[in-house]
Amino acid sequence: MGKANKIKGDLDDIVELVQIIQILKDVADNKFHTLANRKDRFARFGESFVEFFRMISLSRVRHPLVSNDNPRTGLVVITSEAGFMGDLNTKVVRAAVNEQAKHKDCTIIAVGKKGAAKLQAVAKDMKVFEEIEDTGLYQVAINIKDYLYTEIMEERMGRALVIYPWSKNFMLQKSRLVKLLPCDELLSKQEEFVDSIESVIEESDSIDIIEQLSSMWMVCRLYEMLHDTSISEAAAQSQQLETSLQKMQKTKKGIQMSFRSAKKDDINKSMREVFTSRMMTRR
């Protein structure tokens, strides 16, 4: 059964590939749901953060991180280093280029080597943060915060925007633009509660307090965006693997049909050869 044996080898290979792709898809699905379920901790932090503002009066404090008239803009572009993210990374880069055109003096800060490579043509002197996986998301968030803090305090930058991959749901991923600095929304939220507490003893200077709080808030927001990028990675990988799995399953069915047909042909051929040999023997 020569022809059937050859097709059987192809069938065994395709079966193994289908199993491997299914495992990878299951891993991506599990990663998506695990990361998505962890999102509530950012909401809890935000609630605690706003609650803290009820105890202190910072609405009249002015600090470059929360009130800044410098028009120079820093555009943080977060892209993914994972596989199957080419289309989404392209959307993020395209949105970054469009946003850059809206600001006369705009500096791009690329987070991820793939995004930096795509942006090289339009931003040759950009700051790049690489090795995201090796460094760790939280440490990367701290490194970006330190860079933005230095740039703003030294008046080389006044505003900071972030564009990153965002997963609206399991099936829809897109680029998202968020204003990071100045974080004046902290003070606007604080004004809602400032009158509810009559007297509070502040041991530290208000400027130092708001600087520390703003830095903490920046790290949390950046880490949340990097976390959202990981969620988008898992969703995009799962969709790509699902598409590949469907194609491989169709191929598998075609090979199975070919194998059955070849097996029947080989059996028929063997029966004809046996019948012919018996007829020759009788003669």
Stockholm file with secondary structure:
# STOCKHOLM 1.0

chainA/1-283         MGKANKIKGDLDDIVELVQIIQILKDVADNKFHTLANRKDRFARFGESFVEFFRMISLSRVRHPLVSNDNPRTGLVVITSEAGFMGDLNTKVVRAAVNEQAKHKDCTIIAVGKKGAAKLQAVAKDMKVFEEIEDTGLYQVAINIKDYLYTEIMEERMGRALVIYPWSKNFMLQKSRLVKLLPCDELLSKQEEFVDSIESVIEESDSIDIIEQLSSMWMVCRLYEMLHDTSISEAAAQSQQLETSLQKMQKTKKGIQMSFRSAKKDDINKSMREVFTSRMMTRR
#=GR chainA/1-283 SS CHHHHHHHHHHHHHHHHHHHHHHHHHHHHHHHHHHHHTTHHHHHHHHHHHHHGGGSCCTTCCCTTTSCCCCCEEEEEECCCSTTCHHHHHHHHHHHHHHHTTCSSEEEEEESHHHHHHHTTTCTTCEEECCHHHHCHHHHHHHHHHHHHHHHHTTSCSEEEEEEEEESSSSCEEEEEEEEESCTHHHHHHTTTGGGCCCCCCCSCHHHHHHHHHHHHHHHHHHHHHHHHHHHHHHHHHHHHHHHHHHHHHHHHHHHHHHHHHHHHHHHHHHHHHHHHHHHHHC
#=GC SS_cons         CHHHHHHHHHHHHHHHHHHHHHHHHHHHHHHHHHHHHTTHHHHHHHHHHHHHGGGSCCTTCCCTTTSCCCCCEEEEEECCCSTTCHHHHHHHHHHHHHHHTTCSSEEEEEESHHHHHHHTTTCTTCEEECCHHHHCHHHHHHHHHHHHHHHHHTTSCSEEEEEEEEESSSSCEEEEEEEEESCTHHHHHHTTTGGGCCCCCCCSCHHHHHHHHHHHHHHHHHHHHHHHHHHHHHHHHHHHHHHHHHHHHHHHHHHHHHHHHHHHHHHHHHHHHHHHHHHHHHC
//
